[in-house]
Amino acid sequence: MNLVERIDQAPLLLQRWAVGFFPAFLQPWVAMLISAAAIIGVFASLFALSTLAERKGLGRIQNRPGPNRVGPFGMLQPLADGIKMLIKEDIVPLRADKVLHFLAPIALIVPSLLVYSVLPIGRNLVAMQCQLGVLLFFAIGASTELSIFMAGWGSHNKYSILGSIRAIAQMISYELPMVLAAITVILVTSSLDTVKIVEAQAGGFWAWHVCTPWGAIALLTFFICALAESNRAPFDLPEAESELIAGHLTEYSGFKYALFFMAEYLGMMAISGMAITLFLGGWQAPLPMLDFIPSWLWFFGKLAGFVVLFIWIRGTLPRLRADQLMNLAWKFLLPIALLNIGLAGLWVKSSAWIAWPVSILLLVPAVIGLGRLLRGSRPRGGKRIYQYAD
């Protein structure tokens, strides 16, 4: 093994070295514990850095300094926030279901961490290689809906219940086009294994799925759904302070609130990691000549790009209305995702010379037609009529 391969495989070699100190019957359990500790440590640290980057980025967008008091350039602000959340009083409503109120943040944070086990972070760096990795990712992620409803119901607050119901409706609506976008990759690669999906995109950025017409549309659909699934602007209606205060988080404080906040960022990064795996080559370098750079650095570099894009969108776009949010999912993204599956099948059964023009001829009229349907029949520039209650 040369120097480049040793650097690339350093985390795996370190794990094997640590496991070797234990008896053979304990080694599988120790390996699992080390993998879990690595996932929690790395992505919890990225969560802290992401909160700082978001507050700094939004400050720049809004022409203000952002955090700049705690530590040099405000770099220790996440540490101060964590200490504040730990020592803050945990307030539980008197009539709340105390068991559900306590278990809801735990039931949310565990699946948010568990989904990382099937993401290949680097070459031979995946906690659990599974033949049904993509299916397992979405199955585990879907369990977060139950925890959000637990939070709303257990709080015994009308705002919390309404916020949780709105959140569940939003998540279910956007899960469908997201899964359909992932099906295009499964159809082309004939595999649900995330490792094999990444290996199928080897050879440079031109081999990545995003460089095909169906892949570009699927990635755009997947990304829009990721914004809604992770409750990010402009799809942050479950926490619309003008209507529902903080939604299902209204009655949470202290460390429980921090767990919800952490789960939101972990979910955002997990969905971004799946998008990288499916459409952007995973840990693959964009050019073969750049393979000397560790594969896990490529993965985290792409992940950082997604986080910056999430922050940029939050500071740029206004919040949608509830009807606009649901119409976008059911009247635009879902038909586009279904059409895109057909284009992926065409790509498999025909040559690129035929698939490219046919894809363009089908996609352009579909996007224009569905866009007009989504916009509605109201003439542009027409007088808006407001109706008020008597």
N, C-alpha and C positions, 0 to 999 in steps of 0.2 A: 504494500500500500504506500503510494507516494505521499508527499507532503500535502498536496491539495486535497486528496481523499481523506487524509487524517484530519485536516481542519474541517472538512465537510461532515465527517462522521464523529466529530469530537463529543457531542452530547450522547450518542449511542455508546461510544467507547467508555465514556465516564460512567454510564449506567452499568455496563457489563463489569467494569472494575469494581464498582460498589457492591454489586450483587454477589461477586465471587467470594466475599468475606463470610457469607452465610451458608448453612448446610443446604444440601440439594433440595430437600423437601420444602424449605422456606423460600427458595430463590424465586419461584413464580409470584409469590405474594409480595416479596420485597420489590420485585420489578414493577408490579402494579402500583405499589405505594410510591415508588420513585417517579413513575410516569404521572400519577395523579398530583404529586407535589410539584412536579415541573410545570404541569399545565396550570395549576392554581397560582404558583409563584410568578410565572411569566406573564400570564394574561391579567392577573390582578395588578401587576406592575404597569402593564400597558393601559389598564383602566385608569390608573392614577395619572399617567402621562397624557392620556386622551382628554381627561377632564381639564387639565392645565392647558393643553393645546387648544381645546375648544374655547375656553374662557379668554385666552390670549387672542385667538383668531377672531372671535366675535368682537372683542375690544377693538381690534384693528379695523374691522369692517364698520363698526359704529363710531370710529374716530375717538376712542378712549383708550387709556393704557391697559386696562385689565389688571389681573393680580400682579402687584409689584412691591409688596411690603414684607412678605414672609420669606426670608432667605434671599440670596442673590437673584435679582430679576424675578422674584416671586416664585422660584423653583420649588420651594418647600410648602407651597400652598396646599397641595393634596395631602401632605402629612398633617398640617394643621386642621384641615377639614375632617380627616379621619379621626383625629383625637377628639375634636368637638363632637362628632357623632357618637363616639364611644361613651363619653361622659355625660351626654345629654339625657335628660329624663325621658323614660319610656312611658308615655301616657296611653292608657287603654280606656276606651269609653266604658261607662258603668254597665250599659245594657249590651255590650258587644259579646259575641261568642268568643271567649278568650282562647279556646283551643284553635279555632280556625284563624283567628287574628294572629296567633303566634306562628302557626304552621305555614301560612301563606307565603311569607318571604323565603322561607327555607325551601318550600316546594317550587319556588321560582328560580332560586339561585342554583339548585342542584342540576336541573336539566340544562341550564345555561352553560354550565361547566362541562357536563357530560358529553355534549355534542362535539367538543374539541377532540374527543378520543378517536374519531374517524377521519379527521382532517390530516392529510399528509403535509407536515410542516417543512419537510426536507427529504432528501434522498434517504430512504429506509428509516425515516423519522415519523412514524405514526404509532400512536399508543395502541390501537387495535385495528389491524387490517381485517376487514370483513367483506365478504362477497356481496352483502346487501348494505354497504356503507351509506349510500345516498338515501336509501329508504329508512335506515336507522336514524339518520340525521333529522329527517323531516318528522319521523314518528316521535322522537324525543322532544323536538321543538314544539310539536303540537300540544304537548302536555302542559305547557305554560299557560294555556287558556284556562285550565282548571284552577291554577293557583291565583290567577287574576280574579276569577269569580269568587274564590274563597276569601280573598281580601275584601271585595265589595260586600259580600253577604255577611262575613264575620264582623264587619265594622258596625253593622246595624245603623247605617246612615243612608238616607235617600240619595244624596249626591254620590256616595261611594257605589251604591248598587247601580245607579244609572250609568256611572262612568265605567264600571266593569262590564255591563251589558253592551255599551257602545264599543268598548275595546274588543270584546269577543266577536261582535259582528264585523268589526273591521279586520280582525286577524283571520277569521274564517273566509271572508270575501277575498282577501289578497293571498291566502295560501293556495287557492286553486290555480290562478295564473302562474304563481311561482313554481308550483310543482309541475305544471304543464311546460314551463320554460325549461326545467331540468330534464323532462322526459325527452326533449330533442337530443340532448347529449347522450342519454342512455340509448336512444334509438340508433344513433350513429356509431357509438363505440361498442354497443351490444354488451354493456357491463354496468353493474351497479357498484362496483368496487372503485372507491375514490383513487386508490393507487394506480389501477389500470387506466382510469380516465386521464390521469396526469401523464402516464407513460405514452398514451396514444397521441399526445400533443408534443412529443419530442421532435427536435430538429430546427427550432427557431420560431420566431413569432408568427411567421406565415403558416405554421402548422397548428396554431392555436385556433380554437373553435370560433373565437370572436372575429376572425378574418374571413368568415363565410357569411352569406346573407342571413341564413337562419340563425347563426350564432350571434350576430350583432343584434338582431331583433330580440332573441332570447335573453341576452345579457341586459339590454335596456329594460325589458319587461321584468326580469329578475331584480334589477336594481330598484325600480320603482316600487315593487312589492316589498323589497327589503326595507325601504323607508317606512312603509306602513306597518310592517311586522315589528319593527324595532321602535315604533311609536316616535318617529323623528319628524321634524317639520319638513314639509307642510302637512303631514298627516298626524299631528299630535293632538287630535281632537279629544281622546279620552282624558286629557289633562287640560282641557280648555278652561282657563281660570275665569273667563267671562260668563261661563254657563255652569260648569260643574266643579268649580274651585280646583281641586287637584284630582278629581275622579276617584278611582279606587285607592289613592294614596292619602285621601283627605284626613283620615283618622290615624295615620302612622307618623311616628316621630322617632328621633334618635337612630339607633343602629338598625332597626327594622326598615326605616325609610332608606338608609344607606344601602341595604341589601337590594331593595327594589331598584335603586338608582344604578347600582353595580350590575345587576342582571340586565338592565336595558343596554348598557354599554357592551357587556359581554355578548349579548345576543346580536348587537350590531356588528361586532367584530367576527362572530361566528358565521353569520350570513355572508359577510364580506369574504371570509375565508373559503366558503363553499362556492361563491361566485368566481373566485380566483381559481379554485380547483376545476370547476366545470368549463370555464370559458377562457381563462387567461394563462393556461399552461401550468398552473400550480407553482411549484418551486423551480420550474424550468427557466433557464436564462433566455432572454429574447434573441440572442445570437450565440451560435455554438462556440465562438471564440471567447465568450465570457464565462465559460464553464468553470474557470479557475476560481471564481467567486463562490463561496459556500452557498449551497442551495437554499438553506434556511434564511439567508440574508435576502435572497430574491423574494421569498414568500413574505417576509415581514416588510420589505420595501413596497411590494404591491399592496399589502394590508394598510400601510401608512398612507398610500395614495387614496385608498377608499375612505379612510377616516377623514382626511383633509376634504374630500368631496362632500362627505356628510356635513361637516362643519360649514363649508361654503354654502351649501344649499340652505342650511338652517338660518344663516345670516342674510339670505337673499330673498327667499320666497315667502309670501304670506300664507297663513293657515287657510285651508279649504273649508267650505261648509260641509256639513254631514251628507247632504244629498249629492254634492259634487264628488265627494270621496267614494260613495257607493256606486254612483253612475260610472266613474272612471274604471272601477274594478269589473263591473258586470257588463257594461255596454262597450268598453273599449279593450281593456287588457285581456279579458277572457276570450273574445273572438279572435284577437290577434294571436294569442298563444295557441289556440286550436289550429288556425291557419298555418302557423309556423311549424307545427308538427308535420303537417302535410308537406311543407317545403323541405323539412329535414329528411322525410322519406324519399322525396324526389332526388335529393342530393345523394342518398345512398344508392338508388337504383339507376341513376343516369350520370353522365359526365358533367364536369363543371361548365363546359361550353353551353350545355343546355340548361343547367340548373340556374346559372346566374341570370340570364335574360328572363326566364320564366318567373323566377323569384321576384325580380323587379316589377314585372308586368302584373303580378298578383298583389304584391305588397303595397305599391303606391296607391292604386284605386281603393284598396281596403282601408288604408290609413286615412285617406281623404274622406271617404264615405263615412267611416265610423266617427271621425272627428266632427263632421257636420252633424251626425246624429247626436253625438254627445253635447254639442253646443246648443242644440235645440232649434226650433223653428222660428224663434224670435228674430226679426230683422236687425241687422247690425246698425247701431246708432239710433234704434227706435226709442221712443219714450217709455221709461220704466214706470209701471203703475204699482203703487204701494197700497196694501190693504191692511187696515187696522181693526182690531177687535172693538166691538161696540161697548 
